[in-house]
Amino acid sequence: MPTKKKPQVTAPKKPTAAATRKPTAAATRKPAAAATRKPAAAAAQDRRHELLGTAAEVFAEQGYNATTVRTIADHAGMLAGSLYYHFDSKESMLEEILRTFLDELWDGYDTVLASGLGPRETLEALVTESFREIDRHRAAVAIYQKESKQLVAQDRFAFLADSQRRFEKAWLSTLERGVAERVFRADLDVRLTYRFVRDTVWVAASWYRPGGQHSPEEIARQYLSMVLDGIAVRE
């Protein structure tokens, strides 16, 4: 009678060194570092925006040439050397302030100009968008008004001249189209009107304060009611 073979029992394999190796301190720290990286970056960006806002207010109030990095740092409650952690110079700060304002302005203007509105509606929308930008970037508008003539001579700020040419073209073409379509008076001097509209809109940055009695849209409506009574075709 055949005998039953006993089943062979194999000894468990010893774990390899890789399997038993404990995680390194760097490996255990990685998830925590990844979790904190985004909030830290966001906090740094928020601080950068705060500093730009402070710099814009100081530039608008004291003038660009009269403002030093130390002055900005004092208003921000920090040492002048600490400001260089965020910006390499006051020129860099001013450039970012003006570019941010103009980029947002042209986002709004381009949307209006591409919407296919009639000349009167285009004029109304451009004025309204302008007052909204004053509400969002009052200090930057004030700097632009005061400093752009001197700044455009510098290569770094050549974008200001490009923006001025685009601005003039947008407004003149709207006024010319209004005259051609008999929406505005035939005897209208479009260039003089453009200068009047441009200056009277942007000068509002000298007195407008966000959160005041009137919203930017309400100010635009009041402004337009005065301007258009002077240039619209009389029935």
Buried (B, 14 or more C-beta within 10 A) or exposed (E): EEEEEEEEEEEEEEEEEEEEEEEEEEEEEEEEEEEEEEEEEEEEEEBBEEBBBBBBBBBBEBEBEEBEBEBBBBBBEBEBEEBEEBBEEBBBBBBBBBBBBBEBBBEBBEEBBEEEBEBBBBBBBBBBBBBBBBBBBBBBBBBBBBBBEEBBEEEEBEBBEEBBEBBBEBBBBBBBBBBEEEBBBEEBEBEEBBEBBBEEBBBBBEEBEEEEEEBBEEBBBEBBEEBBEEBBBEE
